[in-house]
Amino acid sequence: MKMPIYGFMYSSDDSDPLHAHQLFITSWDSGPVHVHPFRGVTSFDAGHAHGYAGTTEPAPSGVPHTHRYFTFTSFDDGHHHEISGITGPAISLPDGRHYHEFKGTTTVNGATPHSHRYAGKTGS
């Protein structure tokens, strides 16, 4: 089954040696897409914790769905970690909006190699 997906591509200028393109999806199967903000603080491990914040990738509106997410933690104790994963399914709110739960473990980093746990709910 084919599903029409529309969007636009943004390209960084060629001065960046890690040249990349980003695709911004604007509709999915003729319906709108949406994103969610997320933020939190990791577990306290190896004598510190990290803050993080980001925005999920777009997903279709009005149908069961999840979102991919990716961000870096704050730079604390001389390092940062990556956070990435896929949210849980949409959890409906009485007013028609929804949110998603997410949880995971950061990448390993630091002078004493370690990771942190994180968990939270996206904004609605």
C-alpha positions as CSV (number, residue, x, y, z in Angstrom):
1,M,0.0,0.0,0.0
2,K,1.4,3.4,-0.9
3,M,0.8,6.4,1.4
4,P,1.5,10.0,0.3
5,I,3.9,11.8,2.5
6,Y,4.7,15.5,1.9
7,G,7.4,17.7,3.4
8,F,10.4,19.7,2.6
9,M,14.2,19.2,2.9
10,Y,16.5,21.6,4.6
11,S,20.2,21.5,3.6
12,S,23.0,23.0,5.6
13,D,25.6,25.1,3.7
14,D,28.6,23.3,2.2
15,S,31.0,24.8,4.8
16,D,30.1,22.1,7.3
17,P,32.3,19.0,6.9
18,L,29.5,16.9,8.3
19,H,27.1,18.1,5.6
20,A,23.6,16.8,6.2
21,H,20.0,17.2,5.1
22,Q,16.9,17.2,7.3
23,L,13.5,16.2,6.1
24,F,10.5,18.0,7.7
25,I,7.3,16.0,7.1
26,T,4.3,18.3,6.8
27,S,1.5,15.7,6.0
28,W,1.1,11.9,6.2
29,D,-1.5,10.2,4.2
30,S,-3.2,13.6,3.6
31,G,-3.4,14.3,7.3
32,P,-1.4,16.7,9.5
33,V,1.7,15.6,11.5
34,H,2.8,16.8,14.9
35,V,5.7,16.8,17.4
36,H,6.1,16.9,21.2
37,P,8.6,18.6,23.4
38,F,10.3,16.5,26.0
39,R,12.7,17.3,28.9
40,G,14.0,15.9,32.2
41,V,16.9,15.1,34.4
42,T,18.8,11.8,34.3
43,S,19.5,9.6,37.2
44,F,22.3,10.6,39.6
45,D,25.3,8.3,38.8
46,A,29.1,8.7,39.1
47,G,28.5,11.8,41.3
48,H,26.3,13.8,38.9
49,A,23.2,14.0,36.8
50,H,22.5,15.7,33.4
51,G,19.6,17.7,32.1
52,Y,18.1,17.1,28.7
53,A,15.5,18.6,26.4
54,G,14.4,18.1,22.8
55,T,11.5,17.7,20.3
56,T,10.3,14.4,19.0
57,E,10.3,13.6,15.3
58,P,7.0,14.2,13.5
59,A,4.3,11.6,13.5
60,P,0.8,11.4,11.9
61,S,-2.1,13.0,13.8
62,G,-5.3,11.3,14.6
63,V,-4.1,7.7,14.4
64,P,-2.3,5.3,16.8
65,H,1.4,6.3,16.7
66,T,4.8,6.6,18.4
67,H,7.6,9.2,17.9
68,R,11.3,8.8,17.6
69,Y,13.4,11.1,19.8
70,F,17.1,12.1,20.0
71,T,19.0,14.7,22.0
72,F,22.2,15.3,23.9
73,T,22.3,15.8,27.7
74,S,23.8,18.9,29.3
75,F,27.6,19.0,29.5
76,D,28.4,18.2,33.2
77,D,31.5,16.7,34.8
78,G,33.4,17.2,31.6
79,H,31.1,15.2,29.3
80,H,27.7,14.6,27.8
81,H,25.6,11.6,26.7
82,E,23.2,10.8,23.9
83,I,19.6,10.0,24.5
84,S,17.5,8.3,21.8
85,G,14.6,5.9,21.4
86,I,11.0,5.6,20.5
87,T,8.1,6.8,22.7
88,G,5.3,4.6,23.9
89,P,1.9,4.9,22.2
90,A,-0.3,8.0,22.5
91,I,-2.1,8.3,25.9
92,S,-5.3,10.3,25.5
93,L,-6.2,13.2,27.7
94,P,-9.9,14.2,28.5
95,D,-9.6,17.4,26.4
96,G,-8.6,15.5,23.2
97,R,-4.9,16.1,23.4
98,H,-2.4,13.3,24.2
99,Y,1.1,12.6,25.5
100,H,3.7,9.8,25.3
101,E,5.8,8.1,27.9
102,F,9.5,7.5,27.2
103,K,12.4,5.9,29.1
104,G,15.8,4.5,28.5
105,T,19.5,4.6,29.3
106,T,22.0,7.1,27.9
107,T,25.1,6.2,26.0
108,V,28.2,5.4,28.0
109,N,30.7,8.4,28.5
110,G,32.8,10.1,31.0
111,A,36.3,9.8,32.5
112,T,34.9,7.0,34.5
113,P,32.7,5.3,31.9
114,H,29.1,5.2,33.0
115,S,25.5,5.8,31.7
116,H,22.4,7.3,33.3
117,R,18.7,6.2,33.3
118,Y,16.0,8.6,32.2
119,A,12.2,8.5,32.0
120,G,9.4,11.0,31.5
121,K,6.3,12.1,29.6
122,T,6.3,14.3,26.5
123,G,4.4,17.6,26.5
124,S,0.9,17.3,25.1
